[in-house]
Amino acid sequence: MKKSFKYLAVGLILSFYSSCSSSGDSPAPPDPPIEVTPPNSATLVFPQENSECTEGSNLTSTESTILFNWNDADHATSYKIYVKNLETQTMANYTSDVSEKSVTLLRGTPYSWYVVSENSGTETADSATWKFYNAGEAASSYAPFPAELNSPIYDQMFDAATVNVTLEWTGEDVDNDIKEFTILLGTDTNPSTVVSTTNNNSITVTVASGNSYYWRIITTDEENNSSESQIFKFNIE
């Protein structure tokens, strides 16, 4: 009987220490995730919207360096700057920890640019998009910016009952002297058929089911300078 009592006592003591040790080694609960406030959008400053940029440092007869700058955005710790050559439709991007960035660009060429605000979080914020001409040799006038095709969106699908589609675009020019838009539309990937010449920013065209249509715009100013837009596409079931 005494022997049984002795084993029971030892078992209770071991159980007590085991429970104390186990509770003491419990892992601490994980820290709650740190919430990061999303950054605000930057406000663009220079080059100014729809302007001729003449303040760059000329490197050669074909290139100059432009100092892009914008206002600091709240909660942003870095920025990504996107600069698009509107003639070739090629985009380049650059990073900066401050609200400015020097970029070497072709002279006498139209560009667009915008800034993305970033921080350690997953959300970002885009600024407005501005266009400008990087000044070249002295010129009395500049070609219009290539028209921006707004509607239909690229590769949009319309149902088979559709017989009319409205094409909409935006045209801008440093000299503010756009004379007309020539709209080319067809089922070829490089449309060459002129369907309208207008000084409006939209037209309505007749379409047929079972086709994919491609369209582009030539913008001409009063000095007969011109520019071509990208080619857009829409479909009729």
Disulfide bonds with the S-S distance in Angstrom:
none
